[in-house]
C-alpha cells in the first residue's frame, strides 16, 4: 500500500496536523478539507482549493 503524508490546518489557525494515510484516503481528505477552506498539503505540496472543488 502506498502512503502519503497529509497535513492540514483547520480554519487556518494553529499548528499543522500531520497524518500518514493511504494515497486514496489522502486525496479524499484533501478534497474535503480544501472544500472547507482549510490549508492542506500532501507530501509537502499545497493543495489548491479551486482544483479540489473541480475534482469533487
PyMOL Python script that loads the backbone (N, CA, C, O; Angstrom):
from pymol import cmd

cmd.read_pdbstr("""\
ATOM      1  N   UNK A   1       0.848  -1.175   0.000  1.00  0.00           N
ATOM      2  CA  UNK A   1       0.000   0.000   0.000  1.00  0.00           C
ATOM      3  C   UNK A   1       0.895   1.240   0.000  1.00  0.00           C
ATOM      4  O   UNK A   1       1.810   1.360   0.815  1.00  0.00           O
ATOM      5  N   UNK A   2       0.619   2.146  -0.914  1.00  0.00           N
ATOM      6  CA  UNK A   2       1.364   3.400  -0.960  1.00  0.00           C
ATOM      7  C   UNK A   2       0.734   4.378   0.023  1.00  0.00           C
ATOM      8  O   UNK A   2      -0.489   4.483   0.123  1.00  0.00           O
ATOM      9  N   UNK A   3       1.588   5.089   0.740  1.00  0.00           N
ATOM     10  CA  UNK A   3       1.090   6.064   1.709  1.00  0.00           C
ATOM     11  C   UNK A   3       1.577   7.459   1.349  1.00  0.00           C
ATOM     12  O   UNK A   3       2.558   7.633   0.626  1.00  0.00           O
ATOM     13  N   UNK A   4       0.874   8.430   1.868  1.00  0.00           N
ATOM     14  CA  UNK A   4       1.243   9.830   1.704  1.00  0.00           C
ATOM     15  C   UNK A   4       1.055  10.538   3.032  1.00  0.00           C
ATOM     16  O   UNK A   4       0.261  10.119   3.874  1.00  0.00           O
ATOM     17  N   UNK A   5       1.805  11.625   3.204  1.00  0.00           N
ATOM     18  CA  UNK A   5       1.628  12.436   4.400  1.00  0.00           C
ATOM     19  C   UNK A   5       0.676  13.580   4.073  1.00  0.00           C
ATOM     20  O   UNK A   5       0.938  14.393   3.186  1.00  0.00           O
ATOM     21  N   UNK A   6      -0.417  13.626   4.795  1.00  0.00           N
ATOM     22  CA  UNK A   6      -1.397  14.692   4.660  1.00  0.00           C
ATOM     23  C   UNK A   6      -1.182  15.660   5.810  1.00  0.00           C
ATOM     24  O   UNK A   6      -1.073  15.243   6.963  1.00  0.00           O
ATOM     25  N   UNK A   7      -1.121  16.938   5.508  1.00  0.00           N
ATOM     26  CA  UNK A   7      -1.009  17.968   6.540  1.00  0.00           C
ATOM     27  C   UNK A   7      -2.154  18.948   6.332  1.00  0.00           C
ATOM     28  O   UNK A   7      -2.448  19.341   5.202  1.00  0.00           O
ATOM     29  N   UNK A   8      -2.789  19.335   7.409  1.00  0.00           N
ATOM     30  CA  UNK A   8      -3.888  20.290   7.304  1.00  0.00           C
ATOM     31  C   UNK A   8      -3.906  21.196   8.526  1.00  0.00           C
ATOM     32  O   UNK A   8      -3.435  20.841   9.606  1.00  0.00           O
ATOM     33  N   UNK A   9      -4.472  22.386   8.309  1.00  0.00           N
ATOM     34  CA  UNK A   9      -4.554  23.384   9.369  1.00  0.00           C
ATOM     35  C   UNK A   9      -6.012  23.850   9.431  1.00  0.00           C
ATOM     36  O   UNK A   9      -6.420  24.713   8.655  1.00  0.00           O
ATOM     37  N   UNK A  10      -6.800  23.277  10.358  1.00  0.00           N
ATOM     38  CA  UNK A  10      -8.213  23.642  10.442  1.00  0.00           C
ATOM     39  C   UNK A  10      -8.412  25.147  10.646  1.00  0.00           C
ATOM     40  O   UNK A  10      -7.819  25.758  11.535  1.00  0.00           O
ATOM     41  N   UNK A  11      -9.245  25.709   9.814  1.00  0.00           N
ATOM     42  CA  UNK A  11      -9.589  27.131   9.869  1.00  0.00           C
ATOM     43  C   UNK A  11      -8.383  28.045   9.695  1.00  0.00           C
ATOM     44  O   UNK A  11      -8.474  29.245   9.955  1.00  0.00           O
ATOM     45  N   UNK A  12      -7.251  27.490   9.259  1.00  0.00           N
ATOM     46  CA  UNK A  12      -6.043  28.292   9.063  1.00  0.00           C
ATOM     47  C   UNK A  12      -5.422  28.777  10.359  1.00  0.00           C
ATOM     48  O   UNK A  12      -4.630  29.720  10.359  1.00  0.00           O
ATOM     49  N   UNK A  13      -5.782  28.131  11.472  1.00  0.00           N
ATOM     50  CA  UNK A  13      -5.320  28.563  12.792  1.00  0.00           C
ATOM     51  C   UNK A  13      -4.464  27.467  13.422  1.00  0.00           C
ATOM     52  O   UNK A  13      -4.753  26.280  13.274  1.00  0.00           O
ATOM     53  N   UNK A  14      -3.420  27.872  14.117  1.00  0.00           N
ATOM     54  CA  UNK A  14      -2.627  26.919  14.889  1.00  0.00           C
ATOM     55  C   UNK A  14      -1.600  26.171  14.071  1.00  0.00           C
ATOM     56  O   UNK A  14      -1.215  26.587  12.978  1.00  0.00           O
ATOM     57  N   UNK A  15      -1.170  25.064  14.625  1.00  0.00           N
ATOM     58  CA  UNK A  15      -0.128  24.245  14.008  1.00  0.00           C
ATOM     59  C   UNK A  15      -0.727  23.301  12.968  1.00  0.00           C
ATOM     60  O   UNK A  15      -1.917  22.989  12.988  1.00  0.00           O
ATOM     61  N   UNK A  16       0.139  22.862  12.065  1.00  0.00           N
ATOM     62  CA  UNK A  16      -0.262  21.863  11.080  1.00  0.00           C
ATOM     63  C   UNK A  16      -0.447  20.519  11.783  1.00  0.00           C
ATOM     64  O   UNK A  16       0.329  20.165  12.669  1.00  0.00           O
ATOM     65  N   UNK A  17      -1.467  19.783  11.388  1.00  0.00           N
ATOM     66  CA  UNK A  17      -1.675  18.415  11.832  1.00  0.00           C
ATOM     67  C   UNK A  17      -1.178  17.510  10.717  1.00  0.00           C
ATOM     68  O   UNK A  17      -1.556  17.693   9.559  1.00  0.00           O
ATOM     69  N   UNK A  18      -0.334  16.533  11.047  1.00  0.00           N
ATOM     70  CA  UNK A  18       0.256  15.632  10.055  1.00  0.00           C
ATOM     71  C   UNK A  18      -0.225  14.209  10.313  1.00  0.00           C
ATOM     72  O   UNK A  18      -0.177  13.724  11.444  1.00  0.00           O
ATOM     73  N   UNK A  19      -0.686  13.546   9.259  1.00  0.00           N
ATOM     74  CA  UNK A  19      -1.077  12.143   9.346  1.00  0.00           C
ATOM     75  C   UNK A  19      -0.535  11.406   8.126  1.00  0.00           C
ATOM     76  O   UNK A  19      -0.398  11.991   7.052  1.00  0.00           O
ATOM     77  N   UNK A  20      -0.232  10.138   8.292  1.00  0.00           N
ATOM     78  CA  UNK A  20       0.188   9.300   7.175  1.00  0.00           C
ATOM     79  C   UNK A  20      -0.931   8.308   6.898  1.00  0.00           C
ATOM     80  O   UNK A  20      -1.310   7.514   7.760  1.00  0.00           O
ATOM     81  N   UNK A  21      -1.448   8.370   5.680  1.00  0.00           N
ATOM     82  CA  UNK A  21      -2.592   7.542   5.289  1.00  0.00           C
ATOM     83  C   UNK A  21      -2.356   7.003   3.879  1.00  0.00           C
ATOM     84  O   UNK A  21      -1.385   7.376   3.220  1.00  0.00           O
ATOM     85  N   UNK A  22      -3.242   6.128   3.423  1.00  0.00           N
ATOM     86  CA  UNK A  22      -3.120   5.613   2.064  1.00  0.00           C
ATOM     87  C   UNK A  22      -3.333   6.754   1.066  1.00  0.00           C
ATOM     88  O   UNK A  22      -3.909   7.791   1.393  1.00  0.00           O
ATOM     89  N   UNK A  23      -2.857   6.534  -0.147  1.00  0.00           N
ATOM     90  CA  UNK A  23      -2.954   7.560  -1.190  1.00  0.00           C
ATOM     91  C   UNK A  23      -4.412   7.959  -1.447  1.00  0.00           C
ATOM     92  O   UNK A  23      -4.713   9.145  -1.586  1.00  0.00           O
ATOM     93  N   UNK A  24      -5.312   6.981  -1.510  1.00  0.00           N
ATOM     94  CA  UNK A  24      -6.729   7.266  -1.765  1.00  0.00           C
ATOM     95  C   UNK A  24      -7.352   8.083  -0.640  1.00  0.00           C
ATOM     96  O   UNK A  24      -8.105   9.024  -0.888  1.00  0.00           O
ATOM     97  N   UNK A  25      -7.036   7.721   0.587  1.00  0.00           N
ATOM     98  CA  UNK A  25      -7.576   8.451   1.741  1.00  0.00           C
ATOM     99  C   UNK A  25      -7.019   9.870   1.770  1.00  0.00           C
ATOM    100  O   UNK A  25      -7.751  10.815   2.065  1.00  0.00           O
ATOM    101  N   UNK A  26      -5.734  10.029   1.467  1.00  0.00           N
ATOM    102  CA  UNK A  26      -5.124  11.363   1.446  1.00  0.00           C
ATOM    103  C   UNK A  26      -5.834  12.261   0.442  1.00  0.00           C
ATOM    104  O   UNK A  26      -6.124  13.418   0.743  1.00  0.00           O
ATOM    105  N   UNK A  27      -6.117  11.737  -0.751  1.00  0.00           N
ATOM    106  CA  UNK A  27      -6.798  12.526  -1.774  1.00  0.00           C
ATOM    107  C   UNK A  27      -8.213  12.901  -1.334  1.00  0.00           C
ATOM    108  O   UNK A  27      -8.634  14.047  -1.493  1.00  0.00           O
ATOM    109  N   UNK A  28      -8.941  11.936  -0.783  1.00  0.00           N
ATOM    110  CA  UNK A  28     -10.311  12.190  -0.347  1.00  0.00           C
ATOM    111  C   UNK A  28     -10.355  13.243   0.755  1.00  0.00           C
ATOM    112  O   UNK A  28     -11.170  14.164   0.708  1.00  0.00           O
ATOM    113  N   UNK A  29      -9.477  13.105   1.743  1.00  0.00           N
ATOM    114  CA  UNK A  29      -9.459  14.080   2.837  1.00  0.00           C
ATOM    115  C   UNK A  29      -8.992  15.449   2.360  1.00  0.00           C
ATOM    116  O   UNK A  29      -9.523  16.472   2.795  1.00  0.00           O
ATOM    117  N   UNK A  30      -8.007  15.477   1.473  1.00  0.00           N
ATOM    118  CA  UNK A  30      -7.521  16.754   0.944  1.00  0.00           C
ATOM    119  C   UNK A  30      -8.637  17.486   0.213  1.00  0.00           C
ATOM    120  O   UNK A  30      -8.793  18.697   0.372  1.00  0.00           O
ATOM    121  N   UNK A  31      -9.412  16.762  -0.583  1.00  0.00           N
ATOM    122  CA  UNK A  31     -10.532  17.391  -1.287  1.00  0.00           C
ATOM    123  C   UNK A  31     -11.564  17.929  -0.304  1.00  0.00           C
ATOM    124  O   UNK A  31     -12.035  19.058  -0.443  1.00  0.00           O
ATOM    125  N   UNK A  32     -11.909  17.122   0.684  1.00  0.00           N
ATOM    126  CA  UNK A  32     -12.913  17.541   1.663  1.00  0.00           C
ATOM    127  C   UNK A  32     -12.434  18.743   2.475  1.00  0.00           C
ATOM    128  O   UNK A  32     -13.161  19.726   2.616  1.00  0.00           O
ATOM    129  N   UNK A  33     -11.218  18.670   3.007  1.00  0.00           N
ATOM    130  CA  UNK A  33     -10.702  19.753   3.835  1.00  0.00           C
ATOM    131  C   UNK A  33     -10.500  21.029   3.025  1.00  0.00           C
ATOM    132  O   UNK A  33     -10.725  22.125   3.539  1.00  0.00           O
ATOM    133  N   UNK A  34     -10.083  20.905   1.780  1.00  0.00           N
ATOM    134  CA  UNK A  34      -9.932  22.086   0.918  1.00  0.00           C
ATOM    135  C   UNK A  34     -11.283  22.748   0.679  1.00  0.00           C
ATOM    136  O   UNK A  34     -11.385  23.973   0.635  1.00  0.00           O
ATOM    137  N   UNK A  35     -12.318  21.923   0.527  1.00  0.00           N
ATOM    138  CA  UNK A  35     -13.660  22.473   0.341  1.00  0.00           C
ATOM    139  C   UNK A  35     -14.124  23.252   1.567  1.00  0.00           C
ATOM    140  O   UNK A  35     -14.930  24.174   1.448  1.00  0.00           O
ATOM    141  N   UNK A  36     -13.617  22.885   2.749  1.00  0.00           N
ATOM    142  CA  UNK A  36     -13.920  23.631   3.970  1.00  0.00           C
ATOM    143  C   UNK A  36     -13.178  24.961   4.004  1.00  0.00           C
ATOM    144  O   UNK A  36     -13.493  25.833   4.814  1.00  0.00           O
ATOM    145  N   UNK A  37     -12.190  25.114   3.123  1.00  0.00           N
ATOM    146  CA  UNK A  37     -11.381  26.327   3.126  1.00  0.00           C
ATOM    147  C   UNK A  37     -10.123  26.202   3.972  1.00  0.00           C
ATOM    148  O   UNK A  37      -9.436  27.194   4.217  1.00  0.00           O
ATOM    149  N   UNK A  38      -9.819  24.982   4.420  1.00  0.00           N
ATOM    150  CA  UNK A  38      -8.629  24.762   5.237  1.00  0.00           C
ATOM    151  C   UNK A  38      -7.388  24.693   4.354  1.00  0.00           C
ATOM    152  O   UNK A  38      -7.471  24.328   3.181  1.00  0.00           O
ATOM    153  N   UNK A  39      -6.239  25.045   4.924  1.00  0.00           N
ATOM    154  CA  UNK A  39      -4.957  24.862   4.245  1.00  0.00           C
ATOM    155  C   UNK A  39      -4.621  23.375   4.286  1.00  0.00           C
ATOM    156  O   UNK A  39      -4.690  22.745   5.341  1.00  0.00           O
ATOM    157  N   UNK A  40      -4.254  22.813   3.123  1.00  0.00           N
ATOM    158  CA  UNK A  40      -3.978  21.379   3.027  1.00  0.00           C
ATOM    159  C   UNK A  40      -2.731  21.151   2.180  1.00  0.00           C
ATOM    160  O   UNK A  40      -2.509  21.831   1.178  1.00  0.00           O
ATOM    161  N   UNK A  41      -1.916  20.173   2.606  1.00  0.00           N
ATOM    162  CA  UNK A  41      -0.736  19.760   1.842  1.00  0.00           C
ATOM    163  C   UNK A  41      -0.697  18.237   1.780  1.00  0.00           C
ATOM    164  O   UNK A  41      -1.056  17.552   2.738  1.00  0.00           O
ATOM    165  N   UNK A  42      -0.253  17.721   0.635  1.00  0.00           N
ATOM    166  CA  UNK A  42       0.026  16.292   0.510  1.00  0.00           C
ATOM    167  C   UNK A  42       1.498  16.164   0.175  1.00  0.00           C
ATOM    168  O   UNK A  42       1.964  16.714  -0.822  1.00  0.00           O
ATOM    169  N   UNK A  43       2.226  15.441   1.003  1.00  0.00           N
ATOM    170  CA  UNK A  43       3.676  15.276   0.843  1.00  0.00           C
ATOM    171  C   UNK A  43       4.382  16.622   0.673  1.00  0.00           C
ATOM    172  O   UNK A  43       5.337  16.737  -0.095  1.00  0.00           O
ATOM    173  N   UNK A  44       3.906  17.633   1.392  1.00  0.00           N
ATOM    174  CA  UNK A  44       4.540  18.948   1.383  1.00  0.00           C
ATOM    175  C   UNK A  44       4.076  19.880   0.286  1.00  0.00           C
ATOM    176  O   UNK A  44       4.454  21.052   0.275  1.00  0.00           O
ATOM    177  N   UNK A  45       3.254  19.383  -0.650  1.00  0.00           N
ATOM    178  CA  UNK A  45       2.758  20.220  -1.745  1.00  0.00           C
ATOM    179  C   UNK A  45       1.377  20.757  -1.398  1.00  0.00           C
ATOM    180  O   UNK A  45       0.475  19.990  -1.060  1.00  0.00           O
ATOM    181  N   UNK A  46       1.212  22.070  -1.481  1.00  0.00           N
ATOM    182  CA  UNK A  46      -0.067  22.697  -1.157  1.00  0.00           C
ATOM    183  C   UNK A  46      -1.139  22.262  -2.153  1.00  0.00           C
ATOM    184  O   UNK A  46      -0.870  22.094  -3.342  1.00  0.00           O
ATOM    185  N   UNK A  47      -2.352  22.085  -1.647  1.00  0.00           N
ATOM    186  CA  UNK A  47      -3.498  21.722  -2.471  1.00  0.00           C
ATOM    187  C   UNK A  47      -4.313  22.980  -2.714  1.00  0.00           C
ATOM    188  O   UNK A  47      -4.680  23.681  -1.771  1.00  0.00           O
ATOM    189  N   UNK A  48      -4.593  23.263  -3.971  1.00  0.00           N
ATOM    190  CA  UNK A  48      -5.374  24.439  -4.346  1.00  0.00           C
ATOM    191  C   UNK A  48      -6.860  24.135  -4.156  1.00  0.00           C
ATOM    192  O   UNK A  48      -7.364  23.161  -4.715  1.00  0.00           O
ATOM    193  N   UNK A  49      -7.559  24.949  -3.382  1.00  0.00           N
ATOM    194  CA  UNK A  49      -8.977  24.727  -3.102  1.00  0.00           C
ATOM    195  C   UNK A  49      -9.806  24.743  -4.383  1.00  0.00           C
ATOM    196  O   UNK A  49     -10.773  23.990  -4.491  1.00  0.00           O
ATOM    197  N   UNK A  50      -9.453  25.581  -5.351  1.00  0.00           N
ATOM    198  CA  UNK A  50     -10.190  25.647  -6.620  1.00  0.00           C
ATOM    199  C   UNK A  50     -10.114  24.304  -7.351  1.00  0.00           C
ATOM    200  O   UNK A  50     -11.124  23.818  -7.860  1.00  0.00           O
ATOM    201  N   UNK A  51      -8.929  23.706  -7.405  1.00  0.00           N
ATOM    202  CA  UNK A  51      -8.767  22.418  -8.081  1.00  0.00           C
ATOM    203  C   UNK A  51      -9.504  21.318  -7.337  1.00  0.00           C
ATOM    204  O   UNK A  51     -10.066  20.416  -7.959  1.00  0.00           O
ATOM    205  N   UNK A  52      -9.508  21.384  -6.021  1.00  0.00           N
ATOM    206  CA  UNK A  52     -10.204  20.376  -5.223  1.00  0.00           C
ATOM    207  C   UNK A  52     -11.706  20.434  -5.473  1.00  0.00           C
ATOM    208  O   UNK A  52     -12.366  19.396  -5.517  1.00  0.00           O
ATOM    209  N   UNK A  53     -12.245  21.628  -5.634  1.00  0.00           N
ATOM    210  CA  UNK A  53     -13.673  21.768  -5.917  1.00  0.00           C
ATOM    211  C   UNK A  53     -14.022  21.137  -7.259  1.00  0.00           C
ATOM    212  O   UNK A  53     -15.056  20.481  -7.383  1.00  0.00           O
ATOM    213  N   UNK A  54     -13.172  21.330  -8.263  1.00  0.00           N
ATOM    214  CA  UNK A  54     -13.418  20.758  -9.587  1.00  0.00           C
ATOM    215  C   UNK A  54     -13.322  19.237  -9.557  1.00  0.00           C
ATOM    216  O   UNK A  54     -14.040  18.556 -10.289  1.00  0.00           O
ATOM    217  N   UNK A  55     -12.443  18.701  -8.718  1.00  0.00           N
ATOM    218  CA  UNK A  55     -12.244  17.252  -8.644  1.00  0.00           C
ATOM    219  C   UNK A  55     -13.388  16.554  -7.914  1.00  0.00           C
ATOM    220  O   UNK A  55     -13.629  15.365  -8.124  1.00  0.00           O
ATOM    221  N   UNK A  56     -14.088  17.288  -7.062  1.00  0.00           N
ATOM    222  CA  UNK A  56     -15.151  16.683  -6.243  1.00  0.00           C
ATOM    223  C   UNK A  56     -16.396  16.369  -7.027  1.00  0.00           C
ATOM    224  O   UNK A  56     -17.366  15.860  -6.467  1.00  0.00           O
TER     225      UNK A  56
END
""", "prot")
cmd.dss("prot")
cmd.show_as("cartoon", "prot")
cmd.util.cbc("prot")
cmd.orient("prot")
